[in-house]
Amino acid sequence: MKEEKEEISIKDKIVEAIKEVYDPEIPVDVYELGLIYEINVYPVNNVYILMTLTSPSCPSAEAIPAEVEMKVKEVEGINDVQIELTFDPPYSMDMMSEAAKLELGFL
């Protein structure tokens, strides 16, 4: 009897990869923090990610987007990754998931 594996979408794989990236000052991944505004997967698996940081003066302003790009490029089948950093809308703690708020003691 052959087992059928549930197919995980490429977007779900991208989200899982992004969840491996943490802000060095906060023990929550950047996805749950709400730093990822948009993920688009285009033909031939080119990926566009619109993201922000907790503040424009974030000490990890270069490291976090570079790590997100690296992790997404490691997903099997991904061709190219473009990261765009924006501060519009500005980040606020309201963007965090409930899991992140719980982890940080805000709930």
DSSP file (Angstrom, degrees, kcal/mol; ACC not computed):
  #  RESIDUE AA STRUCTURE BP1 BP2  ACC     N-H-->O    O-->H-N    N-H-->O    O-->H-N    TCO  KAPPA ALPHA  PHI   PSI    X-CA   Y-CA   Z-CA
    1    1 A M              0   0    0      0, 0.0     2,-0.4     0, 0.0     0, 0.0   0.000 360.0 360.0 360.0 129.2    0.0    0.0    0.0
    2    2 A K        -     0   0    0      1,-0.0     2,-0.4     0, 0.0     0, 0.0  -0.725 360.0-136.6 -92.2 129.4    1.4    3.3   -1.1
    3    3 A E        -     0   0    0     -2,-0.4     2,-0.5     1,-0.0    -1,-0.0  -0.666  14.3-139.6 -83.9 137.5    1.3    6.3    1.3
    4    4 A E        -     0   0    0     -2,-0.4     2,-0.4     3,-0.0    -1,-0.0  -0.841  12.3-146.3 -96.5 129.5    0.3    9.6   -0.2
    5    5 A K        -     0   0    0     -2,-0.5     2,-0.3     1,-0.0     0, 0.0  -0.772  21.1-115.7 -94.3 138.2    2.2   12.6    1.1
    6    6 A E        -     0   0    0     -2,-0.4     2,-0.4     1,-0.1    -1,-0.0  -0.565  33.3-120.4 -72.1 130.3    0.3   15.9    1.4
    7    7 A E        -     0   0    0     -2,-0.3     2,-0.5     1,-0.0    -1,-0.1  -0.580  20.9-148.5 -76.3 125.1    1.8   18.3   -1.1
    8    8 A I        -     0   0    0     -2,-0.4    -1,-0.0     1,-0.0     5,-0.0  -0.824  21.8-120.2 -94.4 129.7    3.2   21.4    0.6
    9    9 A S     >  -     0   0    0     -2,-0.5     4,-2.0     1,-0.1     5,-0.2  -0.257  17.1-117.7 -68.1 156.0    3.0   24.5   -1.5
   10   10 A I  H  > S+     0   0    0      1,-0.2     4,-2.1     2,-0.2     5,-0.1   0.861 117.1  55.3 -60.5 -36.0    6.1   26.5   -2.5
   11   11 A K  H  > S+     0   0    0      2,-0.2     4,-2.5     1,-0.2    -1,-0.2   0.905 106.0  50.5 -65.6 -40.2    4.7   29.5   -0.6
   12   12 A D  H  > S+     0   0    0      1,-0.2     4,-2.4     2,-0.2    -2,-0.2   0.891 109.7  51.1 -63.0 -38.6    4.4   27.3    2.6
   13   13 A K  H  X S+     0   0    0     -4,-2.0     4,-2.0     2,-0.2    -1,-0.2   0.882 109.4  50.8 -65.0 -37.4    8.0   26.2    2.2
   14   14 A I  H  X S+     0   0    0     -4,-2.1     4,-2.6     2,-0.2    -2,-0.2   0.927 109.8  49.4 -64.6 -45.3    9.1   29.8    1.8
   15   15 A V  H  X S+     0   0    0     -4,-2.5     4,-2.1     1,-0.2    -2,-0.2   0.923 110.1  51.2 -60.4 -44.2    7.2   30.8    5.0
   16   16 A E  H  < S+     0   0    0     -4,-2.4    -1,-0.2     1,-0.2     4,-0.2   0.897 110.6  49.1 -60.6 -39.7    8.8   27.8    6.9
   17   17 A A  H >< S+     0   0    0     -4,-2.0     3,-1.5     1,-0.2    -1,-0.2   0.914 110.0  50.8 -65.1 -42.5   12.3   29.0    5.7
   18   18 A I  H >< S+     0   0    0     -4,-2.6     3,-2.1     1,-0.3    12,-0.4   0.844  99.2  65.9 -64.3 -32.7   11.6   32.6    6.8
   19   19 A K  T 3< S+     0   0    0     -4,-2.1    -1,-0.3     1,-0.3    -2,-0.2   0.569  89.9  66.7 -68.0  -6.7   10.5   31.3   10.2
   20   20 A E  T <  S+     0   0    0     -3,-1.5     2,-0.5    -4,-0.2    -1,-0.3   0.499  85.1  88.0 -87.1  -5.0   14.2   30.2   10.7
   21   21 A V    <   -     0   0    0     -3,-2.1     9,-2.7    -4,-0.1     2,-0.4  -0.840  60.4-172.5-101.1 126.4   15.3   33.9   10.7
   22   22 A Y  B     -A   29   0A   0     -2,-0.5     7,-0.2     7,-0.3    -2,-0.0  -0.892  31.6-116.8-117.9 145.8   15.2   35.7   14.1
   23   23 A D    >   -     0   0    0      5,-1.1     3,-1.7    -2,-0.4     5,-0.3  -0.708  32.5-133.3 -71.0 126.3   15.8   39.2   15.0
   24   24 A P  T 3  S+     0   0    0      0, 0.0    -1,-0.1     0, 0.0    -2,-0.0   0.722 103.5  47.6 -60.4 -19.9   18.9   38.9   17.2
   25   25 A E  T 3  S+     0   0    0      1,-0.1    -2,-0.0     3,-0.1    -3,-0.0   0.547 110.8  53.7 -96.9  -7.5   17.4   41.1   19.9
   26   26 A I  S <  S-     0   0    0     -3,-1.7     2,-1.3     2,-0.2    -3,-0.3  -0.993  75.1-136.6-132.8 129.5   14.0   39.4   20.1
   27   27 A P  S    S+     0   0    0      0, 0.0     2,-0.3     0, 0.0    -5,-0.0  -0.081  78.5  89.7 -80.1  41.8   13.4   35.6   20.6
   28   28 A V  S    S-     0   0    0     -2,-1.3    -5,-1.1    -5,-0.3    -2,-0.2  -0.992  82.0-107.6-135.7 142.1   10.7   35.4   17.9
   29   29 A D  B  >  -A   22   0A   0     -2,-0.3     4,-1.9    -7,-0.2    -7,-0.3  -0.278  30.9-113.3 -69.5 158.4   11.1   34.7   14.2
   30   30 A V  H  >>S+     0   0    0     -9,-2.7     5,-2.3   -12,-0.4     4,-0.6   0.763 114.1  55.9 -66.0 -26.5   10.7   37.6   11.7
   31   31 A Y  H >45S+     0   0    0    -10,-0.3     3,-1.1   -13,-0.3     5,-0.3   0.955 110.6  42.7 -69.7 -49.5    7.5   36.1   10.2
   32   32 A E  H 345S+     0   0    0      1,-0.3    65,-2.9     2,-0.1    68,-0.3   0.794 107.6  62.1 -67.2 -27.6    5.7   35.9   13.6
   33   33 A L  H 3<5S-     0   0    0     -4,-1.9    -1,-0.3    63,-0.2    -2,-0.2   0.717 115.3-117.9 -68.1 -19.5    7.0   39.4   14.4
   34   34 A G  T <<5S+     0   0    0     -3,-1.1    -3,-0.2    -4,-0.6    -2,-0.1   0.688  75.2 131.0  90.3  20.1    5.1   40.6   11.4
   35   35 A L      < +     0   0    0     -5,-2.3    17,-2.6    16,-0.1     2,-0.7   0.646  52.2  80.8 -80.8 -13.9    8.1   41.9    9.5
   36   36 A I  E     +B   51   0B   0     -6,-0.5    15,-0.2    -5,-0.3     3,-0.1  -0.840  51.3 172.2 -96.8 113.6    7.0   40.1    6.3
   37   37 A Y  E     +     0   0B   0     13,-2.3     2,-0.3    -2,-0.7    14,-0.2   0.809  64.3   6.7 -88.1 -33.7    4.4   42.2    4.5
   38   38 A E  E     -B   50   0B   0     12,-1.9    12,-2.1     2,-0.0     2,-0.4  -0.995  49.6-168.8-156.0 140.8    4.2   40.3    1.2
   39   39 A I  E     +B   49   0B   0     -2,-0.3     2,-0.4    10,-0.2    10,-0.2  -0.978  15.4 179.7-131.7 120.0    5.4   37.1   -0.5
   40   40 A N  E     -B   48   0B   0      8,-2.9     8,-2.8    -2,-0.4     2,-0.6  -0.978  13.5-159.6-122.0 134.8    4.8   36.7   -4.2
   41   41 A V  E     -B   47   0B   0     -2,-0.4     6,-0.2     6,-0.2     3,-0.1  -0.963  16.8-170.0-113.1 119.3    5.9   33.6   -6.2
   42   42 A Y  E >>  -B   46   0B   0      4,-3.5     3,-1.0    -2,-0.6     4,-0.9  -0.500  39.5 -57.6-102.0 171.4    6.2   34.3   -9.9
   43   43 A P  G >4 S+     0   0    0      0, 0.0     3,-0.8     0, 0.0    -1,-0.2  -0.082 125.3  24.3 -49.6 150.5    6.7   32.0  -12.9
   44   44 A V  G 34 S-     0   0    0      1,-0.2    35,-0.2    -3,-0.1    36,-0.2   0.730 130.9 -77.5  56.7  28.6    9.8   29.8  -12.7
   45   45 A N  G <4 S+     0   0    0     -3,-1.0    34,-2.4     1,-0.2    35,-0.7   0.835  76.6 161.9  56.3  41.0    9.7   30.2   -9.0
   46   46 A N  E <<  -Bc  42  80B   0     -4,-0.9    -4,-3.5    -3,-0.8     2,-0.4  -0.788  26.7-149.7 -83.7 135.0   11.1   33.7   -8.8
   47   47 A V  E     -Bc  41  81B   0     33,-3.3    35,-2.9    -2,-0.4     2,-0.5  -0.901  15.8-167.9-116.9 135.4   10.2   35.1   -5.3
   48   48 A Y  E     -Bc  40  82B   0     -8,-2.8    -8,-2.9    -2,-0.4     2,-0.5  -0.987   8.7-172.8-119.5 127.6    9.5   38.7   -4.3
   49   49 A I  E     -Bc  39  83B   0     33,-2.8    35,-3.0    -2,-0.5     2,-0.6  -0.984  10.1-161.9-124.8 125.5    9.4   39.5   -0.6
   50   50 A L  E     +Bc  38  84B   0    -12,-2.1   -13,-2.3    -2,-0.5   -12,-1.9  -0.926  30.0 157.5-102.7 123.1    8.3   42.9    0.8
   51   51 A M  E     -Bc  36  85B   0     33,-2.7    35,-2.5    -2,-0.6     2,-0.2  -0.881  26.4-155.2-141.5 171.0    9.4   43.3    4.4
   52   52 A T        -     0   0    0    -17,-2.6     2,-0.3    -2,-0.3    35,-0.1  -0.740  16.5-124.1-133.2-177.1   10.3   45.8    7.1
   53   53 A L        -     0   0    0     33,-0.3    38,-0.4    -2,-0.2     4,-0.0  -0.842  34.7-103.1-125.8 166.7   12.3   46.0   10.2
   54   54 A T  S    S-     0   0    0     -2,-0.3    39,-0.0     1,-0.2     3,-0.0   0.812 105.2  -3.0 -63.5 -27.5   11.3   46.8   13.8
   55   55 A S    >   -     0   0    0      1,-0.1     3,-1.9    35,-0.1    -1,-0.2  -0.975  69.5-115.3-157.8 153.5   12.9   50.3   13.2
   56   56 A P  T 3  S+     0   0    0      0, 0.0    -1,-0.1     0, 0.0    -2,-0.1   0.775 118.2  52.2 -60.4 -24.7   14.8   52.1   10.5
   57   57 A S  T 3  S+     0   0    0     -4,-0.0     4,-0.1    -3,-0.0    -3,-0.0   0.154  77.6 148.6 -97.9  19.7   17.8   52.3   12.8
   58   58 A C    X   -     0   0    0     -3,-1.9     3,-1.7     1,-0.2     4,-0.1  -0.306  50.1-137.2 -54.6 128.6   17.7   48.5   13.5
   59   59 A P  T 3  S+     0   0    0      0, 0.0     3,-0.3     0, 0.0     4,-0.2   0.734 104.8  51.5 -62.6 -20.4   21.3   47.3   14.2
   60   60 A S  T 3> S+     0   0    0      1,-0.2     4,-2.5     2,-0.1    -2,-0.1   0.032  70.7 127.5-102.5  26.3   20.6   44.2   12.0
   61   61 A A  T <4 S+     0   0    0     -3,-1.7    -1,-0.2     1,-0.2    -3,-0.1   0.786  82.1  31.8 -57.2 -31.5   19.2   46.2    9.1
   62   62 A E  T  > S+     0   0    0     -3,-0.3     4,-1.4    -4,-0.1    -1,-0.2   0.823 118.2  53.5 -92.6 -35.7   21.6   44.5    6.6
   63   63 A A  H  > S+     0   0    0     -4,-0.2     4,-2.4     2,-0.2     5,-0.2   0.903 103.6  53.0 -70.0 -43.3   21.8   41.1    8.2
   64   64 A I  H  X S+     0   0    0     -4,-2.5     4,-2.5     2,-0.2     5,-0.2   0.954 111.5  42.9 -64.6 -52.2   18.1   40.2    8.6
   65   65 A P  H  > S+     0   0    0      0, 0.0     4,-2.5     0, 0.0    -1,-0.2   0.896 115.1  52.0 -60.0 -36.9   17.1   40.8    4.9
   66   66 A A  H  X S+     0   0    0     -4,-1.4     4,-2.3     2,-0.2    -2,-0.2   0.893 110.7  47.4 -65.0 -39.0   20.2   39.0    3.7
   67   67 A E  H  X S+     0   0    0     -4,-2.4     4,-2.7     2,-0.2     5,-0.2   0.889 110.4  51.8 -70.1 -38.4   19.4   36.1    6.0
   68   68 A V  H  X S+     0   0    0     -4,-2.5     4,-2.4     2,-0.2     5,-0.2   0.943 111.7  47.8 -59.8 -47.2   15.8   36.0    4.7
   69   69 A E  H  X S+     0   0    0     -4,-2.5     4,-2.3     1,-0.2    -2,-0.2   0.925 112.6  48.5 -59.2 -45.7   17.1   35.9    1.1
   70   70 A M  H  X S+     0   0    0     -4,-2.3     4,-1.0     1,-0.2    -2,-0.2   0.922 112.2  48.0 -62.3 -45.7   19.6   33.2    1.9
   71   71 A K  H  < S+     0   0    0     -4,-2.7     4,-0.4     1,-0.2     3,-0.4   0.900 112.8  48.0 -64.4 -40.9   17.1   31.0    3.7
   72   72 A V  H >< S+     0   0    0     -4,-2.4     3,-1.5     1,-0.2    -1,-0.2   0.890 107.1  56.3 -68.5 -38.1   14.5   31.3    0.9
   73   73 A K  H 3< S+     0   0    0     -4,-2.3    -1,-0.2     1,-0.3    -2,-0.2   0.765  99.6  62.1 -63.4 -23.7   17.1   30.6   -1.8
   74   74 A E  T 3< S+     0   0    0     -4,-1.0    -1,-0.3    -3,-0.4     2,-0.2   0.642  78.5 106.3 -76.8 -14.4   17.8   27.3    0.1
   75   75 A V  S X  S-     0   0    0     -3,-1.5     3,-1.9    -4,-0.4   -61,-0.0  -0.493  85.9-104.8 -68.0 130.3   14.2   26.1   -0.6
   76   76 A E  T 3  S+     0   0    0      1,-0.2    -1,-0.1    -2,-0.2     3,-0.1  -0.318 102.6  18.3 -59.6 130.2   14.2   23.4   -3.3
   77   77 A G  T 3  S+     0   0    0      1,-0.3     2,-0.3    -4,-0.1    -1,-0.2   0.265  85.6 135.9  95.8 -11.0   13.0   24.7   -6.6
   78   78 A I    <   -     0   0    0     -3,-1.9    -1,-0.3    -6,-0.2   -32,-0.2  -0.538  30.1-175.3 -74.1 133.9   13.5   28.4   -5.9
   79   79 A N        -     0   0    0    -34,-2.4     2,-0.3     1,-0.4   -33,-0.2   0.920  60.9  -6.1 -91.9 -63.8   15.1   30.3   -8.8
   80   80 A D  E     -c   46   0B   0    -35,-0.7   -33,-3.3   -36,-0.2     2,-0.4  -0.962  56.9-151.7-138.6 152.7   15.7   33.9   -7.7
   81   81 A V  E     -c   47   0B   0     -2,-0.3     2,-0.5   -35,-0.2   -33,-0.2  -0.991   6.3-170.8-130.3 128.5   14.8   35.9   -4.6
   82   82 A Q  E     -c   48   0B   0    -35,-2.9   -33,-2.8    -2,-0.4     2,-0.5  -0.980   7.0-163.6-118.5 125.7   14.3   39.7   -4.5
   83   83 A I  E     -c   49   0B   0     -2,-0.5     2,-0.5   -35,-0.2   -33,-0.2  -0.922   2.7-168.9-108.0 128.9   13.9   41.4   -1.1
   84   84 A E  E     -c   50   0B   0    -35,-3.0   -33,-2.7    -2,-0.5     2,-0.4  -0.979   9.8-150.6-117.5 128.9   12.5   44.9   -0.9
   85   85 A L  E     +c   51   0B   0     -2,-0.5     2,-0.3   -35,-0.2   -33,-0.2  -0.819  22.1 170.7 -98.2 133.4   12.7   46.7    2.4
   86   86 A T        -     0   0    0    -35,-2.5   -33,-0.3    -2,-0.4    -2,-0.0  -0.957  33.0-163.3-138.0 156.7   10.0   49.3    3.3
   87   87 A F        +     0   0    0     -2,-0.3   -35,-0.1   -35,-0.1    -1,-0.0   0.030  55.0 123.9-123.8  23.6    9.0   51.3    6.3
   88   88 A D  S    S+     0   0    0      1,-0.3    -1,-0.1     2,-0.1     3,-0.0  -0.940  77.9  27.5-129.9 108.2    5.6   52.1    4.9
   89   89 A P  S    S-     0   0    0      0, 0.0    -1,-0.3     0, 0.0     3,-0.1   0.494 109.1-124.5 -77.0 154.0    3.5   51.3    6.9
   90   90 A P        -     0   0    0      0, 0.0    -2,-0.1     0, 0.0     2,-0.1  -0.330  32.1 -98.6 -63.3 147.5    5.8   51.7    9.9
   91   91 A Y        +     0   0    0    -38,-0.4     2,-0.3     2,-0.0   -56,-0.1  -0.389  46.2 175.0 -66.8 140.8    6.2   48.6   12.0
   92   92 A S    >   -     0   0    0    -58,-0.1     3,-2.1    -2,-0.1     4,-0.2  -0.969  45.2-110.3-141.1 160.0    4.1   48.4   15.2
   93   93 A M  G >  S+     0   0    0     -2,-0.3     3,-1.4     1,-0.3     8,-0.1   0.683 110.5  76.0 -64.4 -16.4    3.7   45.6   17.7
   94   94 A D  G 3  S+     0   0    0      1,-0.2    -1,-0.3   -60,-0.0     7,-0.1   0.715  84.7  65.8 -65.0 -19.1    0.1   45.2   16.4
   95   95 A M  G <  S+     0   0    0     -3,-2.1    -1,-0.2   -62,-0.1    -2,-0.2   0.615  80.3 103.9 -79.4 -12.5    1.6   43.4   13.4
   96   96 A M  S <  S-     0   0    0     -3,-1.4   -63,-0.2    -4,-0.2   -64,-0.1  -0.357  76.6-114.6 -69.2 148.4    2.9   40.5   15.6
   97   97 A S     >  -     0   0    0    -65,-2.9     4,-2.3     1,-0.1     5,-0.2  -0.340  29.3-108.0 -71.8 163.8    1.1   37.2   15.6
   98   98 A E  H  > S+     0   0    0      1,-0.2     4,-2.5     2,-0.2     5,-0.2   0.876 121.8  57.0 -61.4 -35.7   -0.6   36.1   18.8
   99   99 A A  H  > S+     0   0    0      2,-0.2     4,-2.5     1,-0.2    -1,-0.2   0.903 107.9  46.8 -61.6 -41.2    2.1   33.4   19.2
  100  100 A A  H  > S+     0   0    0    -68,-0.3     4,-2.1     2,-0.2    -2,-0.2   0.917 111.9  49.7 -67.1 -43.1    4.8   36.2   19.1
  101  101 A K  H  <>S+     0   0    0     -4,-2.3     5,-3.4     1,-0.2     6,-0.7   0.896 112.7  48.2 -62.4 -39.3    2.8   38.3   21.6
  102  102 A L  H ><5S+     0   0    0     -4,-2.5     3,-1.3     3,-0.2    -2,-0.2   0.934 110.1  51.4 -65.0 -46.8    2.5   35.3   23.9
  103  103 A E  H 3<5S+     0   0    0     -4,-2.5    -2,-0.2     1,-0.3    -1,-0.2   0.856 113.7  44.6 -57.6 -37.8    6.2   34.5   23.6
  104  104 A L  T 3<5S-     0   0    0     -4,-2.1    -1,-0.3    -5,-0.1    -2,-0.2   0.403 117.8-111.0 -91.8   2.0    7.1   38.0   24.5
  105  105 A G  T < 5S+     0   0    0     -3,-1.3    -3,-0.2    -4,-0.3    -2,-0.1   0.734  80.8 125.3  79.5  22.9    4.6   38.3   27.4
  106  106 A F      <       0   0    0     -5,-3.4    -4,-0.2    -6,-0.2    -5,-0.1   0.525 360.0 360.0 -90.8  -5.9    2.3   40.8   25.7
  107  107 A L              0   0    0     -6,-0.7    -1,-0.2    -5,-0.1    -5,-0.1   0.365 360.0 360.0-116.7 360.0   -0.8   38.6   26.2
